[in-house]
């Protein structure tokens, strides 16, 4: 019986080592962090944490303002489903107003995000309504319409929240001062009320402007978006075509009048 030496083929495994350009990655990260859009969005999201707290404290007045329940200070459970029609109604409206505030913040974030994406802050350019309108021509029509839509939507949501806030202050005030504890009751009621009063005032200031005046709702220093983001800019030939079309439409309107 014969045996044959069987030699198994040796398979050499090679591992490709991909060299990572650490300097390139660092430069890319540094460029991203230093980008104007990135810094503005990060500032907006960080600020929203504070804004959420303001909305919570400014809405649920019946829960967070110290009150007297018999011979003790009211706990949260004492102000929820009490069986008292006025107190239950006030707490229910607290919830409604909180939803209105969240709706306003949703519109605010959407508006700010669109402006960060499509617009730019250029200190070298004028900031009046007509000048910004001329700059907007360099944006595609759908992006311009999107900016105007969210600007108006934010303004309407702010007005709706303002109405809800006023009703909530009156309704909650009736309950709170009927269960007045001490000076803390008045102090906390005014403080919590001011949380959202100041925010709603800022909202009106931000939106009560001309059509093409876009103020930031989040940046600490009040700034204005007055130019088109270079990444979203359309070609110069299309800009000329759009301007010619707008002038033609304007002449047709004048002739019809």
Protein Blocks (a to p, Z undefined) as FASTA:
>chain_A
ZZddddddddddddddddddfklmmmmmmmmmmpmklmmmmmmmmmmmmmmmmmmmmmmm
mlmpccdehjaccdfklmgonlpaklmmmmmmmmmmmmmmmmmmmmmmmmmmmmmmmmcc
dfkbcfbfklmmmmmmmpcfklmmmmmmmmmmmmmmmmmmmmmmmmmmmmmmmmmmmmcf
blmlmmmmmmmmmmmmmmmmmmmmmmmccfklccdfkbmbacddfbdcfklpccfklmmm
mmmmmmmmmmmmmmmZZ
